[in-house]
Amino acid sequence: MDAKGFVLMAVEKLGWASEKEIVRFLDEAGEELSRLELERALEALLEAGKIERRGELYRRATPEAARSAFDALFKEEEPPEGGS
């Protein structure tokens, strides 16, 4: 597995995670990445749409199909016109 695979695995296991938490998880799993390798892997995963970033936290990106299904299920319907 390459650096991107290890970082993606860590983000999946941790949920919302900072770079520091990702490094700690990978160290405990026996996979050491340099700061540069981590930054490159995170950037590549962000560009590929595999993860998303909120502030300084990362998480697995929500698949587009799941997001559109959720939006369709909970969208507000407009009331009918000319009501009583």
PDB file with SEQRES, HELIX, SHEET and CRYST1 records, atoms N, CA, C and O in Angstrom:
SEQRES   1 A   84  MET ASP ALA LYS GLY PHE VAL LEU MET ALA VAL GLU LYS          
SEQRES   2 A   84  LEU GLY TRP ALA SER GLU LYS GLU ILE VAL ARG PHE LEU          
SEQRES   3 A   84  ASP GLU ALA GLY GLU GLU LEU SER ARG LEU GLU LEU GLU          
SEQRES   4 A   84  ARG ALA LEU GLU ALA LEU LEU GLU ALA GLY LYS ILE GLU          
SEQRES   5 A   84  ARG ARG GLY GLU LEU TYR ARG ARG ALA THR PRO GLU ALA          
SEQRES   6 A   84  ALA ARG SER ALA PHE ASP ALA LEU PHE LYS GLU GLU GLU          
SEQRES   7 A   84  PRO PRO GLU GLY GLY SER                                      
HELIX    1 AA1 ALA A    3  LEU A   14  1                                  12    
HELIX    2 AA2 GLU A   19  GLU A   28  1                                  10    
HELIX    3 AA3 ARG A   35  ALA A   48  1                                  14    
HELIX    4 AA4 GLU A   64  PHE A   74  1                                  11    
SHEET    1 AA1 2 ILE A  51  ARG A  54  0                                        
SHEET    2 AA1 2 LEU A  57  ARG A  60 -1                                        
CRYST1    1.000    1.000    1.000  90.00  90.00  90.00 P 1           1          
ATOM      1  N   MET A   1       0.858  -1.172   0.000  1.00  0.00           N  
ATOM      2  CA  MET A   1       0.000   0.000   0.000  1.00  0.00           C  
ATOM      3  C   MET A   1       0.905   1.236   0.000  1.00  0.00           C  
ATOM      4  O   MET A   1       1.922   1.268   0.693  1.00  0.00           O  
ATOM      5  N   ASP A   2       0.534   2.233  -0.768  1.00  0.00           N  
ATOM      6  CA  ASP A   2       1.323   3.463  -0.823  1.00  0.00           C  
ATOM      7  C   ASP A   2       0.868   4.444   0.259  1.00  0.00           C  
ATOM      8  O   ASP A   2      -0.044   4.148   1.030  1.00  0.00           O  
ATOM      9  N   ALA A   3       1.506   5.603   0.309  1.00  0.00           N  
ATOM     10  CA  ALA A   3       1.207   6.599   1.346  1.00  0.00           C  
ATOM     11  C   ALA A   3      -0.254   7.031   1.309  1.00  0.00           C  
ATOM     12  O   ALA A   3      -0.881   7.183   2.357  1.00  0.00           O  
ATOM     13  N   LYS A   4      -0.808   7.233   0.099  1.00  0.00           N  
ATOM     14  CA  LYS A   4      -2.209   7.643  -0.006  1.00  0.00           C  
ATOM     15  C   LYS A   4      -3.132   6.588   0.578  1.00  0.00           C  
ATOM     16  O   LYS A   4      -4.112   6.922   1.244  1.00  0.00           O  
ATOM     17  N   GLY A   5      -2.833   5.332   0.340  1.00  0.00           N  
ATOM     18  CA  GLY A   5      -3.649   4.251   0.879  1.00  0.00           C  
ATOM     19  C   GLY A   5      -3.623   4.212   2.397  1.00  0.00           C  
ATOM     20  O   GLY A   5      -4.657   4.021   3.037  1.00  0.00           O  
ATOM     21  N   PHE A   6      -2.438   4.393   2.972  1.00  0.00           N  
ATOM     22  CA  PHE A   6      -2.324   4.397   4.425  1.00  0.00           C  
ATOM     23  C   PHE A   6      -3.059   5.583   5.036  1.00  0.00           C  
ATOM     24  O   PHE A   6      -3.738   5.443   6.053  1.00  0.00           O  
ATOM     25  N   VAL A   7      -2.922   6.752   4.413  1.00  0.00           N  
ATOM     26  CA  VAL A   7      -3.592   7.949   4.935  1.00  0.00           C  
ATOM     27  C   VAL A   7      -5.103   7.794   4.817  1.00  0.00           C  
ATOM     28  O   VAL A   7      -5.828   8.139   5.750  1.00  0.00           O  
ATOM     29  N   LEU A   8      -5.589   7.286   3.698  1.00  0.00           N  
ATOM     30  CA  LEU A   8      -7.027   7.074   3.526  1.00  0.00           C  
ATOM     31  C   LEU A   8      -7.552   6.081   4.554  1.00  0.00           C  
ATOM     32  O   LEU A   8      -8.630   6.280   5.114  1.00  0.00           O  
ATOM     33  N   MET A   9      -6.803   5.019   4.805  1.00  0.00           N  
ATOM     34  CA  MET A   9      -7.207   4.039   5.817  1.00  0.00           C  
ATOM     35  C   MET A   9      -7.309   4.704   7.190  1.00  0.00           C  
ATOM     36  O   MET A   9      -8.262   4.461   7.930  1.00  0.00           O  
ATOM     37  N   ALA A  10      -6.329   5.539   7.529  1.00  0.00           N  
ATOM     38  CA  ALA A  10      -6.337   6.220   8.822  1.00  0.00           C  
ATOM     39  C   ALA A  10      -7.544   7.143   8.942  1.00  0.00           C  
ATOM     40  O   ALA A  10      -8.204   7.165   9.980  1.00  0.00           O  
ATOM     41  N   VAL A  11      -7.836   7.900   7.898  1.00  0.00           N  
ATOM     42  CA  VAL A  11      -8.973   8.826   7.932  1.00  0.00           C  
ATOM     43  C   VAL A  11     -10.283   8.051   8.066  1.00  0.00           C  
ATOM     44  O   VAL A  11     -11.181   8.474   8.794  1.00  0.00           O  
ATOM     45  N   GLU A  12     -10.398   6.921   7.368  1.00  0.00           N  
ATOM     46  CA  GLU A  12     -11.609   6.099   7.476  1.00  0.00           C  
ATOM     47  C   GLU A  12     -11.798   5.588   8.900  1.00  0.00           C  
ATOM     48  O   GLU A  12     -12.915   5.595   9.419  1.00  0.00           O  
ATOM     49  N   LYS A  13     -10.731   5.151   9.523  1.00  0.00           N  
ATOM     50  CA  LYS A  13     -10.827   4.593  10.881  1.00  0.00           C  
ATOM     51  C   LYS A  13     -11.099   5.673  11.929  1.00  0.00           C  
ATOM     52  O   LYS A  13     -11.816   5.433  12.900  1.00  0.00           O  
ATOM     53  N   LEU A  14     -10.525   6.864  11.731  1.00  0.00           N  
ATOM     54  CA  LEU A  14     -10.622   7.908  12.742  1.00  0.00           C  
ATOM     55  C   LEU A  14     -11.853   8.794  12.604  1.00  0.00           C  
ATOM     56  O   LEU A  14     -12.247   9.445  13.571  1.00  0.00           O  
ATOM     57  N   GLY A  15     -12.460   8.834  11.444  1.00  0.00           N  
ATOM     58  CA  GLY A  15     -13.562   9.777  11.225  1.00  0.00           C  
ATOM     59  C   GLY A  15     -12.975  11.150  10.980  1.00  0.00           C  
ATOM     60  O   GLY A  15     -12.174  11.317  10.060  1.00  0.00           O  
ATOM     61  N   TRP A  16     -13.347  12.136  11.775  1.00  0.00           N  
ATOM     62  CA  TRP A  16     -12.737  13.461  11.683  1.00  0.00           C  
ATOM     63  C   TRP A  16     -11.375  13.386  12.345  1.00  0.00           C  
ATOM     64  O   TRP A  16     -11.267  12.972  13.499  1.00  0.00           O  
ATOM     65  N   ALA A  17     -10.314  13.789  11.611  1.00  0.00           N  
ATOM     66  CA  ALA A  17      -8.966  13.670  12.166  1.00  0.00           C  
ATOM     67  C   ALA A  17      -8.071  14.805  11.694  1.00  0.00           C  
ATOM     68  O   ALA A  17      -8.148  15.251  10.549  1.00  0.00           O  
ATOM     69  N   SER A  18      -7.228  15.258  12.599  1.00  0.00           N  
ATOM     70  CA  SER A  18      -6.222  16.258  12.257  1.00  0.00           C  
ATOM     71  C   SER A  18      -4.980  15.535  11.722  1.00  0.00           C  
ATOM     72  O   SER A  18      -4.876  14.312  11.817  1.00  0.00           O  
ATOM     73  N   GLU A  19      -4.046  16.301  11.164  1.00  0.00           N  
ATOM     74  CA  GLU A  19      -2.803  15.705  10.687  1.00  0.00           C  
ATOM     75  C   GLU A  19      -2.074  14.994  11.825  1.00  0.00           C  
ATOM     76  O   GLU A  19      -1.517  13.913  11.633  1.00  0.00           O  
ATOM     77  N   LYS A  20      -2.079  15.597  12.995  1.00  0.00           N  
ATOM     78  CA  LYS A  20      -1.399  15.015  14.154  1.00  0.00           C  
ATOM     79  C   LYS A  20      -2.010  13.663  14.530  1.00  0.00           C  
ATOM     80  O   LYS A  20      -1.286  12.718  14.845  1.00  0.00           O  
ATOM     81  N   GLU A  21      -3.343  13.573  14.498  1.00  0.00           N  
ATOM     82  CA  GLU A  21      -4.015  12.309  14.824  1.00  0.00           C  
ATOM     83  C   GLU A  21      -3.745  11.250  13.758  1.00  0.00           C  
ATOM     84  O   GLU A  21      -3.612  10.067  14.074  1.00  0.00           O  
ATOM     85  N   ILE A  22      -3.665  11.666  12.513  1.00  0.00           N  
ATOM     86  CA  ILE A  22      -3.357  10.721  11.429  1.00  0.00           C  
ATOM     87  C   ILE A  22      -1.956  10.162  11.620  1.00  0.00           C  
ATOM     88  O   ILE A  22      -1.741   8.956  11.499  1.00  0.00           O  
ATOM     89  N   VAL A  23      -1.001  11.039  11.920  1.00  0.00           N  
ATOM     90  CA  VAL A  23       0.384  10.597  12.140  1.00  0.00           C  
ATOM     91  C   VAL A  23       0.446   9.628  13.319  1.00  0.00           C  
ATOM     92  O   VAL A  23       1.116   8.599  13.234  1.00  0.00           O  
ATOM     93  N   ARG A  24      -0.241   9.940  14.410  1.00  0.00           N  
ATOM     94  CA  ARG A  24      -0.247   9.063  15.583  1.00  0.00           C  
ATOM     95  C   ARG A  24      -0.836   7.699  15.238  1.00  0.00           C  
ATOM     96  O   ARG A  24      -0.286   6.671  15.632  1.00  0.00           O  
ATOM     97  N   PHE A  25      -1.957   7.680  14.500  1.00  0.00           N  
ATOM     98  CA  PHE A  25      -2.586   6.419  14.112  1.00  0.00           C  
ATOM     99  C   PHE A  25      -1.632   5.585  13.262  1.00  0.00           C  
ATOM    100  O   PHE A  25      -1.482   4.384  13.487  1.00  0.00           O  
ATOM    101  N   LEU A  26      -0.988   6.226  12.285  1.00  0.00           N  
ATOM    102  CA  LEU A  26      -0.078   5.495  11.409  1.00  0.00           C  
ATOM    103  C   LEU A  26       1.143   4.993  12.169  1.00  0.00           C  
ATOM    104  O   LEU A  26       1.621   3.890  11.905  1.00  0.00           O  
ATOM    105  N   ASP A  27       1.651   5.780  13.103  1.00  0.00           N  
ATOM    106  CA  ASP A  27       2.781   5.334  13.927  1.00  0.00           C  
ATOM    107  C   ASP A  27       2.410   4.101  14.738  1.00  0.00           C  
ATOM    108  O   ASP A  27       3.189   3.153  14.830  1.00  0.00           O  
ATOM    109  N   GLU A  28       1.213   4.118  15.328  1.00  0.00           N  
ATOM    110  CA  GLU A  28       0.754   2.972  16.116  1.00  0.00           C  
ATOM    111  C   GLU A  28       0.538   1.741  15.245  1.00  0.00           C  
ATOM    112  O   GLU A  28       0.674   0.611  15.714  1.00  0.00           O  
ATOM    113  N   ALA A  29       0.196   1.964  13.960  1.00  0.00           N  
ATOM    114  CA  ALA A  29      -0.003   0.853  13.031  1.00  0.00           C  
ATOM    115  C   ALA A  29       1.318   0.381  12.427  1.00  0.00           C  
ATOM    116  O   ALA A  29       1.342  -0.589  11.669  1.00  0.00           O  
ATOM    117  N   GLY A  30       2.426   1.067  12.760  1.00  0.00           N  
ATOM    118  CA  GLY A  30       3.732   0.662  12.258  1.00  0.00           C  
ATOM    119  C   GLY A  30       4.088   1.257  10.909  1.00  0.00           C  
ATOM    120  O   GLY A  30       5.039   0.809  10.270  1.00  0.00           O  
ATOM    121  N   GLU A  31       3.342   2.254  10.468  1.00  0.00           N  
ATOM    122  CA  GLU A  31       3.611   2.914   9.189  1.00  0.00           C  
ATOM    123  C   GLU A  31       4.060   4.342   9.455  1.00  0.00           C  
ATOM    124  O   GLU A  31       3.271   5.187   9.876  1.00  0.00           O  
ATOM    125  N   GLU A  32       5.320   4.595   9.206  1.00  0.00           N  
ATOM    126  CA  GLU A  32       5.843   5.931   9.445  1.00  0.00           C  
ATOM    127  C   GLU A  32       5.902   6.704   8.133  1.00  0.00           C  
ATOM    128  O   GLU A  32       6.460   6.227   7.145  1.00  0.00           O  
ATOM    129  N   LEU A  33       5.324   7.897   8.132  1.00  0.00           N  
ATOM    130  CA  LEU A  33       5.373   8.789   6.978  1.00  0.00           C  
ATOM    131  C   LEU A  33       6.034  10.091   7.406  1.00  0.00           C  
ATOM    132  O   LEU A  33       5.829  10.570   8.521  1.00  0.00           O  
ATOM    133  N   SER A  34       6.825  10.652   6.510  1.00  0.00           N  
ATOM    134  CA  SER A  34       7.390  11.965   6.804  1.00  0.00           C  
ATOM    135  C   SER A  34       6.287  13.006   6.663  1.00  0.00           C  
ATOM    136  O   SER A  34       5.237  12.730   6.083  1.00  0.00           O  
ATOM    137  N   ARG A  35       6.522  14.191   7.190  1.00  0.00           N  
ATOM    138  CA  ARG A  35       5.552  15.291   7.097  1.00  0.00           C  
ATOM    139  C   ARG A  35       5.270  15.601   5.627  1.00  0.00           C  
ATOM    140  O   ARG A  35       4.126  15.870   5.260  1.00  0.00           O  
ATOM    141  N   LEU A  36       6.304  15.565   4.784  1.00  0.00           N  
ATOM    142  CA  LEU A  36       6.145  15.853   3.356  1.00  0.00           C  
ATOM    143  C   LEU A  36       5.289  14.783   2.675  1.00  0.00           C  
ATOM    144  O   LEU A  36       4.418  15.107   1.868  1.00  0.00           O  
ATOM    145  N   GLU A  37       5.535  13.504   2.998  1.00  0.00           N  
ATOM    146  CA  GLU A  37       4.727  12.419   2.425  1.00  0.00           C  
ATOM    147  C   GLU A  37       3.273  12.557   2.836  1.00  0.00           C  
ATOM    148  O   GLU A  37       2.374  12.344   2.022  1.00  0.00           O  
ATOM    149  N   LEU A  38       3.031  12.914   4.094  1.00  0.00           N  
ATOM    150  CA  LEU A  38       1.670  13.091   4.583  1.00  0.00           C  
ATOM    151  C   LEU A  38       0.978  14.233   3.852  1.00  0.00           C  
ATOM    152  O   LEU A  38      -0.160  14.087   3.404  1.00  0.00           O  
ATOM    153  N   GLU A  39       1.658  15.367   3.730  1.00  0.00           N  
ATOM    154  CA  GLU A  39       1.071  16.519   3.041  1.00  0.00           C  
ATOM    155  C   GLU A  39       0.751  16.194   1.593  1.00  0.00           C  
ATOM    156  O   GLU A  39      -0.317  16.558   1.101  1.00  0.00           O  
ATOM    157  N   ARG A  40       1.657  15.516   0.905  1.00  0.00           N  
ATOM    158  CA  ARG A  40       1.417  15.142  -0.500  1.00  0.00           C  
ATOM    159  C   ARG A  40       0.241  14.174  -0.623  1.00  0.00           C  
ATOM    160  O   ARG A  40      -0.589  14.302  -1.523  1.00  0.00           O  
ATOM    161  N   ALA A  41       0.180  13.208   0.289  1.00  0.00           N  
ATOM    162  CA  ALA A  41      -0.914  12.234   0.252  1.00  0.00           C  
ATOM    163  C   ALA A  41      -2.254  12.921   0.516  1.00  0.00           C  
ATOM    164  O   ALA A  41      -3.238  12.642  -0.170  1.00  0.00           O  
ATOM    165  N   LEU A  42      -2.298  13.818   1.506  1.00  0.00           N  
ATOM    166  CA  LEU A  42      -3.543  14.523   1.805  1.00  0.00           C  
ATOM    167  C   LEU A  42      -3.982  15.388   0.622  1.00  0.00           C  
ATOM    168  O   LEU A  42      -5.163  15.407   0.278  1.00  0.00           O  
ATOM    169  N   GLU A  43      -3.045  16.100  -0.001  1.00  0.00           N  
ATOM    170  CA  GLU A  43      -3.381  16.937  -1.160  1.00  0.00           C  
ATOM    171  C   GLU A  43      -3.906  16.094  -2.317  1.00  0.00           C  
ATOM    172  O   GLU A  43      -4.886  16.464  -2.963  1.00  0.00           O  
ATOM    173  N   ALA A  44      -3.256  14.959  -2.579  1.00  0.00           N  
ATOM    174  CA  ALA A  44      -3.692  14.079  -3.667  1.00  0.00           C  
ATOM    175  C   ALA A  44      -5.085  13.523  -3.401  1.00  0.00           C  
ATOM    176  O   ALA A  44      -5.908  13.443  -4.314  1.00  0.00           O  
ATOM    177  N   LEU A  45      -5.353  13.140  -2.162  1.00  0.00           N  
ATOM    178  CA  LEU A  45      -6.673  12.602  -1.809  1.00  0.00           C  
ATOM    179  C   LEU A  45      -7.746  13.684  -1.873  1.00  0.00           C  
ATOM    180  O   LEU A  45      -8.880  13.408  -2.265  1.00  0.00           O  
ATOM    181  N   LEU A  46      -7.399  14.909  -1.491  1.00  0.00           N  
ATOM    182  CA  LEU A  46      -8.345  16.026  -1.603  1.00  0.00           C  
ATOM    183  C   LEU A  46      -8.680  16.300  -3.062  1.00  0.00           C  
ATOM    184  O   LEU A  46      -9.847  16.470  -3.415  1.00  0.00           O  
ATOM    185  N   GLU A  47      -7.654  16.344  -3.909  1.00  0.00           N  
ATOM    186  CA  GLU A  47      -7.870  16.606  -5.332  1.00  0.00           C  
ATOM    187  C   GLU A  47      -8.679  15.502  -5.995  1.00  0.00           C  
ATOM    188  O   GLU A  47      -9.466  15.769  -6.904  1.00  0.00           O  
ATOM    189  N   ALA A  48      -8.494  14.265  -5.550  1.00  0.00           N  
ATOM    190  CA  ALA A  48      -9.222  13.129  -6.120  1.00  0.00           C  
ATOM    191  C   ALA A  48     -10.644  13.031  -5.577  1.00  0.00           C  
ATOM    192  O   ALA A  48     -11.442  12.238  -6.077  1.00  0.00           O  
ATOM    193  N   GLY A  49     -10.970  13.828  -4.560  1.00  0.00           N  
ATOM    194  CA  GLY A  49     -12.313  13.791  -3.983  1.00  0.00           C  
ATOM    195  C   GLY A  49     -12.542  12.635  -3.031  1.00  0.00           C  
ATOM    196  O   GLY A  49     -13.688  12.323  -2.708  1.00  0.00           O  
ATOM    197  N   LYS A  50     -11.472  11.992  -2.574  1.00  0.00           N  
ATOM    198  CA  LYS A  50     -11.608  10.854  -1.650  1.00  0.00           C  
ATOM    199  C   LYS A  50     -11.821  11.297  -0.207  1.00  0.00           C  
ATOM    200  O   LYS A  50     -12.456  10.596   0.581  1.00  0.00           O  
ATOM    201  N   ILE A  51     -11.279  12.479   0.134  1.00  0.00           N  
ATOM    202  CA  ILE A  51     -11.460  13.028   1.472  1.00  0.00           C  
ATOM    203  C   ILE A  51     -11.893  14.482   1.346  1.00  0.00           C  
ATOM    204  O   ILE A  51     -11.759  15.097   0.287  1.00  0.00           O  
ATOM    205  N   GLU A  52     -12.409  15.016   2.436  1.00  0.00           N  
ATOM    206  CA  GLU A  52     -12.753  16.434   2.460  1.00  0.00           C  
ATOM    207  C   GLU A  52     -12.137  17.063   3.696  1.00  0.00           C  
ATOM    208  O   GLU A  52     -11.828  16.384   4.675  1.00  0.00           O  
ATOM    209  N   ARG A  53     -11.968  18.374   3.628  1.00  0.00           N  
ATOM    210  CA  ARG A  53     -11.305  19.097   4.718  1.00  0.00           C  
ATOM    211  C   ARG A  53     -12.227  20.174   5.250  1.00  0.00           C  
ATOM    212  O   ARG A  53     -12.825  20.927   4.481  1.00  0.00           O  
ATOM    213  N   ARG A  54     -12.338  20.246   6.558  1.00  0.00           N  
ATOM    214  CA  ARG A  54     -13.074  21.305   7.245  1.00  0.00           C  
ATOM    215  C   ARG A  54     -12.137  21.899   8.274  1.00  0.00           C  
ATOM    216  O   ARG A  54     -11.844  21.265   9.288  1.00  0.00           O  
ATOM    217  N   GLY A  55     -11.667  23.099   8.028  1.00  0.00           N  
ATOM    218  CA  GLY A  55     -10.685  23.707   8.916  1.00  0.00           C  
ATOM    219  C   GLY A  55      -9.397  22.914   8.857  1.00  0.00           C  
ATOM    220  O   GLY A  55      -8.776  22.806   7.800  1.00  0.00           O  
ATOM    221  N   GLU A  56      -8.998  22.367   9.976  1.00  0.00           N  
ATOM    222  CA  GLU A  56      -7.778  21.558  10.024  1.00  0.00           C  
ATOM    223  C   GLU A  56      -8.082  20.068  10.174  1.00  0.00           C  
ATOM    224  O   GLU A  56      -7.188  19.276  10.471  1.00  0.00           O  
ATOM    225  N   LEU A  57      -9.342  19.689   9.967  1.00  0.00           N  
ATOM    226  CA  LEU A  57      -9.742  18.292  10.112  1.00  0.00           C  
ATOM    227  C   LEU A  57     -10.071  17.679   8.755  1.00  0.00           C  
ATOM    228  O   LEU A  57     -10.554  18.353   7.844  1.00  0.00           O  
ATOM    229  N   TYR A  58      -9.796  16.397   8.650  1.00  0.00           N  
ATOM    230  CA  TYR A  58     -10.063  15.652   7.424  1.00  0.00           C  
ATOM    231  C   TYR A  58     -11.029  14.518   7.733  1.00  0.00           C  
ATOM    232  O   TYR A  58     -11.052  13.995   8.847  1.00  0.00           O  
ATOM    233  N   ARG A  59     -11.825  14.143   6.737  1.00  0.00           N  
ATOM    234  CA  ARG A  59     -12.676  12.967   6.864  1.00  0.00           C  
ATOM    235  C   ARG A  59     -12.916  12.392   5.480  1.00  0.00           C  
ATOM    236  O   ARG A  59     -12.654  13.039   4.466  1.00  0.00           O  
ATOM    237  N   ARG A  60     -13.412  11.177   5.455  1.00  0.00           N  
ATOM    238  CA  ARG A  60     -13.733  10.524   4.192  1.00  0.00           C  
ATOM    239  C   ARG A  60     -14.846  11.319   3.524  1.00  0.00           C  
ATOM    240  O   ARG A  60     -15.820  11.687   4.181  1.00  0.00           O  
ATOM    241  N   ALA A  61     -14.717  11.587   2.237  1.00  0.00           N  
ATOM    242  CA  ALA A  61     -15.719  12.367   1.512  1.00  0.00           C  
ATOM    243  C   ALA A  61     -17.004  11.558   1.373  1.00  0.00           C  
ATOM    244  O   ALA A  61     -16.974  10.343   1.174  1.00  0.00           O  
ATOM    245  N   THR A  62     -18.119  12.249   1.480  1.00  0.00           N  
ATOM    246  CA  THR A  62     -19.413  11.611   1.291  1.00  0.00           C  
ATOM    247  C   THR A  62     -19.603  11.365  -0.201  1.00  0.00           C  
ATOM    248  O   THR A  62     -19.452  12.290  -0.999  1.00  0.00           O  
ATOM    249  N   PRO A  63     -19.931  10.136  -0.592  1.00  0.00           N  
ATOM    250  CA  PRO A  63     -20.151   9.874  -2.019  1.00  0.00           C  
ATOM    251  C   PRO A  63     -21.260  10.779  -2.568  1.00  0.00           C  
ATOM    252  O   PRO A  63     -22.249  11.035  -1.880  1.00  0.00           O  
ATOM    253  N   GLU A  64     -21.102  11.253  -3.778  1.00  0.00           N  
ATOM    254  CA  GLU A  64     -22.056  12.190  -4.375  1.00  0.00           C  
ATOM    255  C   GLU A  64     -23.457  11.586  -4.455  1.00  0.00           C  
ATOM    256  O   GLU A  64     -24.445  12.290  -4.245  1.00  0.00           O  
ATOM    257  N   ALA A  65     -23.554  10.292  -4.756  1.00  0.00           N  
ATOM    258  CA  ALA A  65     -24.873   9.652  -4.853  1.00  0.00           C  
ATOM    259  C   ALA A  65     -25.584   9.675  -3.494  1.00  0.00           C  
ATOM    260  O   ALA A  65     -26.792   9.902  -3.429  1.00  0.00           O  
ATOM    261  N   ALA A  66     -24.848   9.446  -2.432  1.00  0.00           N  
ATOM    262  CA  ALA A  66     -25.448   9.471  -1.095  1.00  0.00           C  
ATOM    263  C   ALA A  66     -25.902  10.879  -0.739  1.00  0.00           C  
ATOM    264  O   ALA A  66     -26.969  11.067  -0.155  1.00  0.00           O  
ATOM    265  N   ARG A  67     -25.093  11.859  -1.092  1.00  0.00           N  
ATOM    266  CA  ARG A  67     -25.443  13.244  -0.789  1.00  0.00           C  
ATOM    267  C   ARG A  67     -26.692  13.662  -1.560  1.00  0.00           C  
ATOM    268  O   ARG A  67     -27.581  14.295  -0.990  1.00  0.00           O  
ATOM    269  N   SER A  68     -26.774  13.321  -2.836  1.00  0.00           N  
ATOM    270  CA  SER A  68     -27.948  13.718  -3.627  1.00  0.00           C  
ATOM    271  C   SER A  68     -29.196  12.976  -3.158  1.00  0.00           C  
ATOM    272  O   SER A  68     -30.288  13.544  -3.176  1.00  0.00           O  
ATOM    273  N   ALA A  69     -29.056  11.711  -2.736  1.00  0.00           N  
ATOM    274  CA  ALA A  69     -30.204  10.972  -2.216  1.00  0.00           C  
ATOM    275  C   ALA A  69     -30.708  11.598  -0.922  1.00  0.00           C  
ATOM    276  O   ALA A  69     -31.916  11.718  -0.717  1.00  0.00           O  
ATOM    277  N   PHE A  70     -29.791  11.997  -0.052  1.00  0.00           N  
ATOM    278  CA  PHE A  70     -30.166  12.654   1.200  1.00  0.00           C  
ATOM    279  C   PHE A  70     -30.878  13.964   0.908  1.00  0.00           C  
ATOM    280  O   PHE A  70     -31.917  14.250   1.503  1.00  0.00           O  
ATOM    281  N   ASP A  71     -30.325  14.772  -0.011  1.00  0.00           N  
ATOM    282  CA  ASP A  71     -30.937  16.053  -0.358  1.00  0.00           C  
ATOM    283  C   ASP A  71     -32.328  15.858  -0.956  1.00  0.00           C  
ATOM    284  O   ASP A  71     -33.249  16.613  -0.643  1.00  0.00           O  
ATOM    285  N   ALA A  72     -32.486  14.849  -1.816  1.00  0.00           N  
ATOM    286  CA  ALA A  72     -33.781  14.593  -2.430  1.00  0.00           C  
ATOM    287  C   ALA A  72     -34.806  14.145  -1.383  1.00  0.00           C  
ATOM    288  O   ALA A  72     -35.982  14.500  -1.469  1.00  0.00           O  
ATOM    289  N   LEU A  73     -34.362  13.377  -0.411  1.00  0.00           N  
ATOM    290  CA  LEU A  73     -35.260  12.863   0.608  1.00  0.00           C  
ATOM    291  C   LEU A  73     -35.761  13.969   1.534  1.00  0.00           C  
ATOM    292  O   LEU A  73     -36.919  13.952   1.951  1.00  0.00           O  
ATOM    293  N   PHE A  74     -34.908  14.913   1.851  1.00  0.00           N  
ATOM    294  CA  PHE A  74     -35.262  15.930   2.834  1.00  0.00           C  
ATOM    295  C   PHE A  74     -35.471  17.323   2.257  1.00  0.00           C  
ATOM    296  O   PHE A  74     -35.520  18.297   3.008  1.00  0.00           O  
ATOM    297  N   LYS A  75     -35.595  17.434   0.949  1.00  0.00           N  
ATOM    298  CA  LYS A  75     -35.814  18.771   0.390  1.00  0.00           C  
ATOM    299  C   LYS A  75     -37.215  19.242   0.756  1.00  0.00           C  
ATOM    300  O   LYS A  75     -38.142  18.442   0.888  1.00  0.00           O  
ATOM    301  N   GLU A  76     -37.348  20.529   0.915  1.00  0.00           N  
ATOM    302  CA  GLU A  76     -38.641  21.094   1.281  1.00  0.00           C  
ATOM    303  C   GLU A  76     -39.494  21.267   0.025  1.00  0.00           C  
ATOM    304  O   GLU A  76     -39.058  21.835  -0.977  1.00  0.00           O  
ATOM    305  N   GLU A  77     -40.680  20.774   0.110  1.00  0.00           N  
ATOM    306  CA  GLU A  77     -41.587  20.920  -1.019  1.00  0.00           C  
ATOM    307  C   GLU A  77     -42.343  22.231  -0.870  1.00  0.00           C  
ATOM    308  O   GLU A  77     -42.689  22.651   0.234  1.00  0.00           O  
ATOM    309  N   GLU A  78     -42.590  22.867  -2.012  1.00  0.00           N  
ATOM    310  CA  GLU A  78     -43.317  24.132  -2.000  1.00  0.00           C  
ATOM    311  C   GLU A  78     -44.812  23.856  -1.847  1.00  0.00           C  
ATOM    312  O   GLU A  78     -45.327  22.902  -2.430  1.00  0.00           O  
ATOM    313  N   PRO A  79     -45.500  24.670  -1.080  1.00  0.00           N  
ATOM    314  CA  PRO A  79     -46.943  24.443  -0.922  1.00  0.00           C  
ATOM    315  C   PRO A  79     -47.652  24.728  -2.244  1.00  0.00           C  
ATOM    316  O   PRO A  79     -47.190  25.554  -3.031  1.00  0.00           O  
ATOM    317  N   PRO A  80     -48.767  24.052  -2.489  1.00  0.00           N  
ATOM    318  CA  PRO A  80     -49.513  24.287  -3.727  1.00  0.00           C  
ATOM    319  C   PRO A  80     -50.042  25.711  -3.777  1.00  0.00           C  
ATOM    320  O   PRO A  80     -50.372  26.303  -2.749  1.00  0.00           O  
ATOM    321  N   GLU A  81     -50.116  26.253  -4.991  1.00  0.00           N  
ATOM    322  CA  GLU A  81     -50.595  27.629  -5.144  1.00  0.00           C  
ATOM    323  C   GLU A  81     -52.118  27.681  -5.074  1.00  0.00           C  
ATOM    324  O   GLU A  81     -52.798  26.696  -5.360  1.00  0.00           O  
ATOM    325  N   GLY A  82     -52.638  28.834  -4.693  1.00  0.00           N  
ATOM    326  CA  GLY A  82     -54.084  29.064  -4.650  1.00  0.00           C  
ATOM    327  C   GLY A  82     -54.768  28.347  -3.508  1.00  0.00           C  
ATOM    328  O   GLY A  82     -55.988  28.187  -3.526  1.00  0.00           O  
ATOM    329  N   GLY A  83     -54.027  27.922  -2.537  1.00  0.00           N  
ATOM    330  CA  GLY A  83     -54.582  27.177  -1.402  1.00  0.00           C  
ATOM    331  C   GLY A  83     -55.708  27.906  -0.709  1.00  0.00           C  
ATOM    332  O   GLY A  83     -56.083  29.012  -1.099  1.00  0.00           O  
ATOM    333  N   SER A  84     -56.228  27.299   0.290  1.00  0.00           N  
ATOM    334  CA  SER A  84     -57.365  27.889   1.000  1.00  0.00           C  
ATOM    335  C   SER A  84     -56.987  28.638   2.220  1.00  0.00           C  
ATOM    336  O   SER A  84     -57.854  29.181   2.904  1.00  0.00           O  
TER     337      SER A  84                                                      
END                                                                             
